[in-house]
Amino acid sequence: MSTLQLHSAQSTVLAANEASEHRPLIITLFAVFVVATLVITVWAGRQTKSAADFYAGGRQFTGFQNGLAVSGDYMSAASFLGIAGAIALFGYDGFLYSIGFLVAWLVALLLVAEPLRNSGRYTMGDVLAYRMRQRPVRTAAGTSTIVVSIFYLLAQMAGAGVLVSLLLGITSDAGKVGIVALVGILMIVYVTIGGMKGTTWVQMVKAVLLIAGALLLTFLVLLKFDFNISDLLGSAAENSGKGAPFLEPGLKYGVTTTSKIDFISLGIALVLGTAGLPHILIRFYTVPTAKAARKSVNWAIGIIGAFYLMTIALGFGAAALITPKEITDSNPAGNTAAPLLALHLGGVDSNWGAILLATISAVAFATILAVVAGLTLASSSSFAHDIYANVIKKGKAGEKEEVRAARWATVFIGLISIGLGALARDLNVAGLVALAFAVAASANLPTILYSLFWKRFTTQGALWSIYGGLTTAVVLVLFSPVVSGNAKTSMFKGVDFHWFPLENPGLISIPVGFLLGWLGTVLSKEEPDKEKYAELEVRSLTGTGAH
């Protein structure tokens, strides 16, 4: 065994030792962030006096502020931990996640950002129910929002469990479940106290921290290779043990026909999913005008684009400096590649290594807390506004009653997420987020586009599209290798009841969602309300009458 291999084989143990020796520093950094964000949340909570404050932050944020918050919402644990891990283990094929997440923003900008801001009030259900029967459509929209949010929450919880376990040296399953529970409790506190105002400020702070952390790591990686990208890629290919194929397509998604089809499915889900993600869609309601909504998306594209360029340096830097075995020993799905990279860049057995590891991990933890708060807010808002106020109470609930229902929903959704997150702790968080994108693109996107742009679209079409796309996506995921059948990365190990060969259902479930929306409308005997559609069209394009 060479000196380099011996060093790498020992470095996971050294990482744990460094974390152990500098545990006071690590705990202090975590505590500082948690306390700072709680202070922001309490401050914002005192200013949250109405439903508009709780759901939309009083519509007082500027385009730049909202762009920063959207970036904070979008750059999740999947972006920072999952993509770096996927690139470190699979090279070019892992980098495809970066491309997919970034290109998806163009769909959101071109198709939904401005019309949605103009047409809705607090939730996706407002847009869908505008010209259709309120109760069934709002029930469907609320159900879909909650399911998509829970899928996305799984990824964040899994990332939190892995990250804090690495730092605190926790190896027991009970300890990891305890960490997931802690994140869930913090998330519940953020949303119930701060609402949209508190969540938005936390996301802005987190976005600045994440960009700064990624910039620092990128600079240190490039410095290590004298700013020669060719040397960086060459070292990554050599150290990966794969050689030239590491820098070519096909290492993960080109071995078999099934994996090639899985790649197409993943790509479709990533590109179309963003425009249907509830926690991203509600961010457009926090700005006062359609112009500000446009500006916020432009800012978000710039910030997110810069960040995803940096994930290339993080992933290939991890591949060049850390052996695949060390990464997978620390976490089978590669989620700890970025923190381990920080340790190696600072020096595995040095104080700087420990400080950098603790700092980057605290930033990643901040990322997780901010995103889970946004997701929980989206799902609890949808339950309270769409299902409780407009379906159960038939529009007769007062603002205070509605906000109280949202807070109780936050507790309930938080508890579900803690339970499922504990099961998903060994899955790659980028892959888990891709599942959320597939469900969003299957259930939400077809209905949003049909509602905004198809005059004939009916209530039956909307219900078929949401429930059909949602059910197809969820059923295919349940019977895919993500849940069972893969001894290393499945949610349930030691059992195999999968019959769907693809890890991502997007290739099947997204066309099903669009097809059922069309079919339900064509077969419906209901006459579409043309006057309401004309109103919606004018409103979505001009902002006339928008709240």
C-alpha positions as CSV (number, residue, x, y, z in Angstrom):
1,M,0.0,0.0,0.0
2,S,1.4,3.4,-1.0
3,T,1.8,6.3,1.5
4,L,-1.0,8.2,-0.3
5,Q,-3.4,5.2,0.0
6,L,-2.5,4.6,3.6
7,H,-3.0,8.3,4.4
8,S,-6.4,8.2,2.6
9,A,-7.5,5.0,4.3
10,Q,-6.8,6.5,7.7
11,S,-8.3,10.0,7.0
12,T,-11.9,9.1,7.9
13,V,-10.7,8.1,11.3
14,L,-8.6,11.3,11.4
15,A,-11.7,13.3,10.5
16,A,-13.5,11.8,13.4
17,N,-10.5,12.4,15.7
18,E,-10.2,16.0,14.5
19,A,-13.9,16.5,15.1
20,S,-13.4,15.0,18.6
21,E,-10.4,17.1,19.5
22,H,-12.1,20.3,18.3
23,R,-15.6,19.4,19.4
24,P,-16.1,22.6,21.5
25,L,-15.3,24.7,18.4
26,I,-17.7,22.7,16.3
27,I,-20.5,22.9,18.8
28,T,-19.9,26.6,19.3
29,L,-20.1,27.4,15.6
30,F,-23.3,25.4,15.3
31,A,-24.8,27.0,18.4
32,V,-23.9,30.5,17.1
33,F,-25.8,29.9,13.9
34,V,-28.8,28.4,15.6
35,V,-29.0,31.2,18.2
36,A,-28.5,33.9,15.5
37,T,-31.3,32.4,13.3
38,L,-33.6,32.0,16.3
39,V,-33.1,35.7,17.2
40,I,-34.0,36.7,13.5
41,T,-37.0,34.4,13.7
42,V,-38.3,35.8,17.0
43,W,-37.7,39.4,15.7
44,A,-39.7,38.6,12.5
45,G,-42.4,36.8,14.5
46,R,-43.1,39.9,16.4
47,Q,-43.8,41.7,13.1
48,T,-46.1,38.9,11.8
49,K,-49.5,40.3,12.6
50,S,-51.7,39.1,9.6
51,A,-52.1,36.2,7.2
52,A,-50.3,38.2,4.5
53,D,-47.3,38.6,6.9
54,F,-47.3,34.8,7.8
55,Y,-47.8,33.5,4.2
56,A,-46.1,36.2,2.1
57,G,-43.9,38.2,4.4
58,G,-46.3,41.2,3.9
59,R,-45.1,41.4,0.3
60,Q,-42.4,43.8,1.4
61,F,-39.2,42.2,0.0
62,T,-37.3,43.7,-2.9
63,G,-36.4,41.8,-6.1
64,F,-32.8,41.5,-4.8
65,Q,-33.8,40.3,-1.3
66,N,-36.2,37.8,-2.8
67,G,-33.7,36.6,-5.3
68,L,-31.2,36.0,-2.5
69,A,-33.9,34.1,-0.5
70,V,-35.0,32.1,-3.6
71,S,-31.3,31.1,-4.0
72,G,-31.2,30.2,-0.3
73,D,-34.4,28.1,-0.8
74,Y,-33.1,26.4,-3.9
75,M,-29.4,25.7,-3.0
76,S,-30.3,22.9,-0.6
77,A,-28.3,20.1,1.0
78,A,-28.6,18.3,-2.3
79,S,-26.7,21.2,-4.0
80,F,-23.9,21.4,-1.5
81,L,-23.6,17.8,-0.2
82,G,-25.2,15.6,-2.7
83,I,-23.8,17.1,-6.0
84,A,-20.3,17.3,-4.6
85,G,-20.6,13.6,-3.5
86,A,-22.1,12.5,-6.9
87,I,-19.2,14.3,-8.8
88,A,-16.6,12.9,-6.5
89,L,-17.8,9.3,-7.0
90,F,-19.1,9.4,-10.6
91,G,-17.3,12.3,-12.3
92,Y,-19.0,13.6,-15.4
93,D,-22.3,11.8,-14.6
94,G,-22.4,13.4,-11.2
95,F,-21.9,16.9,-12.8
96,L,-25.1,16.4,-14.7
97,Y,-27.1,17.2,-11.5
98,S,-25.5,20.7,-11.6
99,I,-26.6,21.3,-15.2
100,G,-30.1,20.0,-14.6
101,F,-30.7,22.1,-11.5
102,L,-29.5,25.3,-13.3
103,V,-31.3,24.8,-16.6
104,A,-34.5,24.2,-14.7
105,W,-34.5,27.9,-13.7
106,L,-35.0,29.0,-17.3
107,V,-38.3,27.0,-17.4
108,A,-39.4,28.7,-14.1
109,L,-38.5,32.1,-15.4
110,L,-40.0,31.8,-18.9
111,L,-43.2,30.0,-18.0
112,V,-44.4,30.5,-14.4
113,A,-42.7,33.1,-12.3
114,E,-44.5,36.3,-13.4
115,P,-48.0,34.8,-14.3
116,L,-48.0,33.0,-11.0
117,R,-47.1,36.1,-9.0
118,N,-49.9,38.0,-10.8
119,S,-52.6,35.3,-10.5
120,G,-52.2,33.9,-7.0
121,R,-52.4,35.2,-3.5
122,Y,-50.6,32.8,-1.1
123,T,-50.5,29.3,-2.6
124,M,-50.4,27.3,-5.9
125,G,-54.0,26.4,-5.1
126,D,-55.1,30.0,-5.5
127,V,-54.1,29.9,-9.2
128,L,-55.6,26.5,-9.9
129,A,-58.9,27.3,-8.2
130,Y,-59.3,30.7,-9.8
131,R,-61.6,29.5,-12.7
132,M,-62.6,26.1,-11.4
133,R,-64.6,24.5,-8.6
134,Q,-62.8,25.6,-5.4
135,R,-63.1,22.7,-3.0
136,P,-62.0,19.7,-5.1
137,V,-59.2,21.6,-6.8
138,R,-57.9,23.2,-3.6
139,T,-57.9,19.8,-1.9
140,A,-55.9,18.3,-4.7
141,A,-53.4,21.2,-4.8
142,G,-53.0,21.0,-1.0
143,T,-52.4,17.2,-1.1
144,S,-49.9,17.5,-3.9
145,T,-48.0,20.4,-2.2
146,I,-47.7,18.4,1.1
147,V,-46.5,15.2,-0.7
148,V,-43.8,17.0,-2.8
149,S,-42.6,19.0,0.3
150,I,-42.3,15.8,2.3
151,F,-40.2,14.1,-0.5
152,Y,-37.9,17.2,-0.5
153,L,-37.8,17.3,3.3
154,L,-36.5,13.7,3.2
155,A,-33.3,14.9,1.4
156,Q,-32.6,17.7,3.9
157,M,-33.2,15.4,6.9
158,A,-30.9,12.8,5.5
159,G,-28.2,15.4,4.9
160,A,-28.5,16.7,8.4
161,G,-28.1,13.3,9.9
162,V,-25.0,12.5,7.9
163,L,-23.4,15.9,8.5
164,V,-23.8,16.1,12.3
165,S,-22.9,12.4,12.7
166,L,-19.6,13.0,11.0
167,L,-18.8,16.0,13.2
168,L,-19.8,14.7,16.5
169,G,-18.5,11.2,15.9
170,I,-21.9,9.6,16.3
171,T,-22.1,6.2,14.7
172,S,-25.1,4.6,16.3
173,D,-28.4,4.5,14.4
174,A,-30.2,5.9,17.5
175,G,-27.8,8.9,17.6
176,K,-28.4,9.7,13.9
177,V,-32.2,9.5,14.4
178,G,-31.8,11.9,17.3
179,I,-30.0,14.4,15.0
180,V,-32.8,14.2,12.5
181,A,-35.3,14.8,15.3
182,L,-33.3,17.9,16.4
183,V,-33.4,19.4,12.9
184,G,-37.2,18.7,12.7
185,I,-37.8,20.5,16.0
186,L,-35.8,23.5,15.0
187,M,-37.6,23.7,11.7
188,I,-41.0,23.6,13.5
189,V,-39.9,26.5,15.8
190,Y,-38.7,28.6,12.8
191,V,-42.0,28.3,10.9
192,T,-44.4,28.5,13.8
193,I,-42.8,31.6,15.3
194,G,-41.4,33.5,12.2
195,G,-43.7,32.6,9.3
196,M,-42.6,33.8,5.9
197,K,-40.7,36.9,7.2
198,G,-38.5,34.9,9.6
199,T,-37.9,32.1,7.0
200,T,-37.0,34.7,4.3
201,W,-34.4,36.4,6.5
202,V,-32.9,33.1,7.5
203,Q,-32.7,32.1,3.8
204,M,-30.9,35.3,2.9
205,V,-28.3,34.9,5.7
206,K,-27.8,31.3,4.7
207,A,-27.4,32.1,0.9
208,V,-24.6,34.6,1.8
209,L,-22.9,32.0,4.0
210,L,-23.2,29.2,1.5
211,I,-21.8,31.3,-1.4
212,A,-18.9,32.5,0.8
213,G,-18.2,28.9,1.9
214,A,-18.3,27.5,-1.6
215,L,-16.0,30.4,-2.8
216,L,-13.5,29.7,-0.1
217,L,-13.3,26.0,-0.9
218,T,-13.2,26.6,-4.7
219,F,-10.3,29.1,-4.2
220,L,-8.4,26.6,-2.0
221,V,-8.9,23.7,-4.5
222,L,-7.7,25.8,-7.4
223,L,-4.8,27.1,-5.4
224,K,-3.8,23.5,-4.6
225,F,-3.5,22.9,-8.4
226,D,-2.0,26.3,-9.2
227,F,-5.2,27.3,-10.9
228,N,-4.7,24.7,-13.6
229,I,-8.0,23.1,-14.2
230,S,-6.5,20.5,-16.5
231,D,-4.2,19.3,-13.6
232,L,-7.3,19.2,-11.3
233,L,-9.3,17.0,-13.6
234,G,-6.3,14.8,-14.4
235,S,-5.7,14.2,-10.7
236,A,-9.4,13.6,-10.1
237,A,-9.5,10.9,-12.8
238,E,-6.3,9.2,-11.6
239,N,-7.2,9.3,-7.9
240,S,-10.7,8.0,-8.6
241,G,-9.3,4.7,-9.8
242,K,-11.4,5.0,-13.0
243,G,-8.9,6.8,-15.2
244,A,-10.2,8.6,-18.4
245,P,-13.8,7.2,-18.1
246,F,-14.2,9.3,-15.0
247,L,-14.3,12.5,-17.2
248,E,-16.6,11.0,-19.8
249,P,-20.3,10.3,-19.8
250,G,-21.5,6.8,-18.8
251,L,-19.8,5.9,-15.5
252,K,-23.2,5.9,-13.6
253,Y,-25.7,6.3,-16.4
254,G,-24.2,4.5,-19.3
255,V,-23.3,1.0,-18.2
256,T,-26.7,-0.6,-19.1
257,T,-29.7,0.4,-21.3
258,T,-31.7,0.8,-18.1
259,S,-29.1,3.3,-16.6
260,K,-29.2,5.3,-19.9
261,I,-33.0,5.5,-19.7
262,D,-32.7,6.4,-16.0
263,F,-30.5,9.3,-17.0
264,I,-33.1,10.7,-19.5
265,S,-35.7,10.3,-16.8
266,L,-33.5,12.2,-14.3
267,G,-32.8,15.0,-16.8
268,I,-36.5,15.5,-17.6
269,A,-37.4,15.6,-13.9
270,L,-34.7,18.1,-13.0
271,V,-35.4,20.5,-15.9
272,L,-39.2,20.5,-15.4
273,G,-39.4,20.0,-11.7
274,T,-38.4,23.5,-10.5
275,A,-41.5,25.2,-12.0
276,G,-43.7,22.9,-9.9
277,L,-41.9,23.0,-6.6
278,P,-44.3,24.6,-4.0
279,H,-41.7,26.1,-1.8
280,I,-40.2,27.9,-4.8
281,L,-43.5,29.0,-6.2
282,I,-44.7,30.7,-3.0
283,R,-41.5,32.8,-3.0
284,F,-43.0,34.8,-5.9
285,Y,-45.8,36.1,-3.6
286,T,-43.4,37.9,-1.3
287,V,-42.6,40.7,-3.7
288,P,-44.9,43.7,-4.3
289,T,-45.0,43.7,-8.1
290,A,-44.6,41.5,-11.2
291,K,-41.5,43.5,-12.1
292,A,-39.9,42.6,-8.7
293,A,-40.8,38.9,-9.3
294,R,-38.9,39.0,-12.6
295,K,-36.0,40.8,-11.0
296,S,-35.8,38.2,-8.2
297,V,-35.6,35.3,-10.7
298,N,-32.9,37.1,-12.6
299,W,-30.9,37.6,-9.4
300,A,-31.5,34.0,-8.4
301,I,-30.3,32.7,-11.8
302,G,-27.0,34.7,-11.4
303,I,-26.4,33.5,-7.8
304,I,-27.4,29.9,-8.4
305,G,-25.4,29.8,-11.7
306,A,-22.3,30.9,-9.9
307,F,-22.8,28.4,-7.2
308,Y,-23.3,25.4,-9.5
309,L,-20.1,26.4,-11.4
310,M,-18.4,26.1,-8.0
311,T,-19.8,22.6,-7.3
312,I,-17.7,21.4,-10.2
313,A,-14.5,22.5,-8.3
314,L,-15.8,21.0,-5.1
315,G,-16.7,17.6,-6.6
316,F,-13.6,17.2,-8.7
317,G,-11.5,18.6,-5.9
318,A,-12.9,15.9,-3.6
319,A,-12.2,13.3,-6.2
320,A,-8.6,14.5,-6.6
321,L,-7.7,14.7,-2.9
322,I,-9.8,11.9,-1.3
323,T,-10.1,8.3,-2.3
324,P,-13.5,6.9,-3.2
325,K,-13.2,4.4,-0.3
326,E,-12.8,7.1,2.2
327,I,-15.8,9.0,0.9
328,T,-18.1,5.9,0.9
329,D,-16.8,4.7,4.3
330,S,-17.9,8.0,5.7
331,N,-21.3,7.8,3.9
332,P,-22.2,5.2,1.3
333,A,-23.9,7.8,-0.9
334,G,-21.0,10.3,-0.8
335,N,-22.9,13.0,1.1
336,T,-19.8,13.9,3.2
337,A,-17.4,14.6,0.3
338,A,-17.6,18.5,0.8
339,P,-16.9,18.5,4.5
340,L,-14.1,15.9,4.0
341,L,-12.7,18.1,1.2
342,A,-12.6,21.0,3.7
343,L,-10.7,18.9,6.2
344,H,-8.1,17.9,3.5
345,L,-7.6,21.4,2.2
346,G,-6.9,22.7,5.7
347,G,-4.7,19.8,6.6
348,V,-6.0,16.4,8.0
349,D,-4.1,16.6,11.2
350,S,-4.0,20.4,11.7
351,N,-6.0,23.0,13.5
352,W,-6.8,24.7,10.2
353,G,-8.3,21.5,8.9
354,A,-10.6,21.2,12.0
355,I,-11.6,24.9,11.8
356,L,-12.4,24.6,8.0
357,L,-14.3,21.3,8.6
358,A,-16.3,22.9,11.4
359,T,-17.0,26.1,9.4
360,I,-18.1,24.4,6.2
361,S,-20.2,21.9,8.1
362,A,-21.9,24.7,10.0
363,V,-22.7,26.4,6.7
364,A,-24.1,23.1,5.3
365,F,-26.2,22.8,8.5
366,A,-27.4,26.3,8.0
367,T,-28.4,25.4,4.5
368,I,-30.5,22.5,5.7
369,L,-32.3,24.5,8.4
370,A,-33.2,27.3,6.0
371,V,-34.5,24.9,3.3
372,V,-36.5,22.7,5.7
373,A,-38.2,25.9,7.1
374,G,-39.2,27.0,3.5
375,L,-40.5,23.6,2.7
376,T,-42.5,23.3,5.9
377,L,-43.9,26.7,5.4
378,A,-45.1,25.8,1.9
379,S,-46.9,22.7,3.0
380,S,-48.4,24.1,6.2
381,S,-49.6,27.2,4.2
382,S,-51.2,25.1,1.6
383,F,-53.0,22.9,4.2
384,A,-54.2,26.0,6.2
385,H,-55.2,28.2,3.3
386,D,-56.4,25.7,0.7
387,I,-57.7,22.7,2.7
388,Y,-58.6,24.1,6.1
389,A,-59.9,27.7,5.3
390,N,-61.4,27.0,1.8
391,V,-62.5,23.4,2.0
392,I,-63.2,22.5,5.6
393,K,-64.4,26.0,6.7
394,K,-65.8,26.9,3.2
395,G,-64.1,30.3,3.2
396,K,-65.4,31.3,6.6
397,A,-62.2,31.0,8.6
398,G,-60.8,34.2,10.1
399,E,-57.2,35.2,9.5
400,K,-56.1,34.3,13.0
401,E,-57.8,30.9,12.8
402,E,-56.1,30.2,9.5
403,V,-52.6,31.1,10.8
404,R,-53.2,28.9,13.9
405,A,-54.2,26.0,11.6
406,A,-50.9,26.6,9.6
407,R,-48.9,26.4,12.8
408,W,-50.5,23.1,13.9
409,A,-50.0,21.8,10.4
410,T,-46.3,22.7,10.7
411,V,-46.0,20.5,13.8
412,F,-47.7,17.6,12.1
413,I,-45.7,17.8,8.9
414,G,-42.5,18.2,10.9
415,L,-43.2,14.9,12.8
416,I,-43.8,13.0,9.6
417,S,-40.6,14.4,8.1
418,I,-38.6,13.3,11.2
419,G,-39.9,9.7,10.9
420,L,-39.3,9.4,7.1
421,G,-35.9,11.3,7.3
422,A,-34.6,8.7,9.8
423,L,-35.3,6.0,7.3
424,A,-33.6,7.9,4.4
425,R,-30.3,8.7,6.1
426,D,-28.1,6.5,3.9
427,L,-29.5,7.7,0.5
428,N,-27.8,10.3,-1.7
429,V,-29.5,13.6,-1.0
430,A,-29.2,14.8,-4.7
431,G,-31.1,11.6,-5.8
432,L,-33.8,12.2,-3.1
433,V,-34.3,15.8,-4.3
434,A,-34.5,14.5,-7.9
435,L,-37.5,12.4,-6.8
436,A,-39.2,15.5,-5.3
437,F,-38.6,17.2,-8.7
438,A,-40.2,14.2,-10.5
439,V,-43.3,14.3,-8.3
440,A,-43.6,18.1,-8.7
441,A,-43.2,17.9,-12.5
442,S,-45.8,15.1,-12.7
443,A,-48.5,16.5,-10.5
444,N,-48.1,20.3,-10.3
445,L,-46.5,21.5,-13.5
446,P,-49.1,20.1,-16.0
447,T,-52.0,21.6,-14.0
448,I,-50.3,25.0,-13.6
449,L,-49.5,25.3,-17.4
450,Y,-52.9,24.1,-18.4
451,S,-54.6,26.5,-16.0
452,L,-52.6,29.5,-17.2
453,F,-52.5,28.8,-21.0
454,W,-55.4,26.5,-22.0
455,K,-58.9,28.0,-22.3
456,R,-60.7,24.7,-22.4
457,F,-59.1,23.2,-19.2
458,T,-61.7,22.0,-16.7
459,T,-61.9,21.0,-13.0
460,Q,-62.0,17.3,-14.0
461,G,-58.8,17.8,-16.1
462,A,-57.1,19.5,-13.1
463,L,-58.1,16.6,-10.7
464,W,-57.0,13.9,-13.1
465,S,-53.7,15.7,-13.8
466,I,-52.8,16.3,-10.1
467,Y,-54.0,12.9,-8.7
468,G,-52.9,10.9,-11.7
469,G,-49.4,12.4,-11.9
470,L,-49.0,12.3,-8.2
471,T,-50.1,8.7,-7.8
472,T,-48.1,7.4,-10.7
473,A,-44.9,9.1,-9.5
474,V,-45.3,8.0,-5.9
475,V,-46.2,4.4,-6.8
476,L,-43.2,4.1,-9.2
477,V,-40.9,5.4,-6.5
478,L,-42.2,3.0,-3.9
479,F,-41.5,0.0,-6.2
480,S,-38.1,1.4,-7.4
481,P,-34.6,0.5,-6.3
482,V,-34.6,3.7,-4.2
483,V,-36.9,2.0,-1.7
484,S,-35.8,-1.7,-2.0
485,G,-33.6,-4.0,-3.9
486,N,-30.2,-2.2,-3.7
487,A,-28.2,-3.6,-0.8
488,K,-26.1,-0.4,-0.4
489,T,-28.4,2.6,-1.0
490,S,-32.1,1.5,-0.7
491,M,-34.2,2.9,2.0
492,F,-35.1,-0.6,3.2
493,K,-32.1,-2.9,3.2
494,G,-32.4,-6.7,3.1
495,V,-35.8,-6.7,1.3
496,D,-36.6,-6.6,-2.4
497,F,-40.1,-5.8,-3.7
498,H,-39.1,-3.5,-6.5
499,W,-40.4,-4.1,-10.0
500,F,-39.9,-0.7,-11.6
501,P,-36.2,-0.6,-12.9
502,L,-35.6,3.1,-12.9
503,E,-34.5,5.2,-9.9
504,N,-36.4,8.3,-11.1
505,P,-40.0,8.0,-12.4
506,G,-40.0,11.2,-14.4
507,L,-39.9,9.6,-17.8
508,I,-43.2,7.8,-17.2
509,S,-45.0,10.0,-14.6
510,I,-44.6,13.4,-16.2
511,P,-46.2,12.5,-19.5
512,V,-48.9,10.7,-17.6
513,G,-49.7,13.9,-15.7
514,F,-49.9,15.9,-18.9
515,L,-51.9,13.2,-20.7
516,L,-54.5,12.8,-17.9
517,G,-55.0,16.6,-17.7
518,W,-55.8,16.6,-21.4
519,L,-57.9,13.4,-21.3
520,G,-59.9,14.6,-18.2
521,T,-60.7,17.8,-19.9
522,V,-61.7,16.3,-23.3
523,L,-64.0,13.7,-21.5
524,S,-65.5,16.3,-19.2
525,K,-69.1,17.4,-19.7
526,E,-68.3,20.6,-17.8
527,E,-68.3,23.8,-19.8
528,P,-65.2,25.9,-19.0
529,D,-65.8,29.4,-17.6
530,K,-64.5,31.5,-20.5
531,E,-65.1,34.8,-18.7
532,K,-63.0,33.6,-15.7
533,Y,-60.3,32.5,-18.1
534,A,-60.2,35.9,-19.8
535,E,-59.9,37.5,-16.4
536,L,-57.1,35.1,-15.4
537,E,-55.3,35.7,-18.8
538,V,-55.3,39.5,-18.4
539,R,-54.4,39.3,-14.7
540,S,-51.5,36.8,-15.3
541,L,-50.0,38.9,-18.1
542,T,-50.5,42.4,-16.7
543,G,-50.9,42.1,-13.0
544,T,-54.2,44.0,-13.0
545,G,-56.1,43.1,-9.9
546,A,-53.2,41.1,-8.3
547,H,-53.1,41.1,-4.5
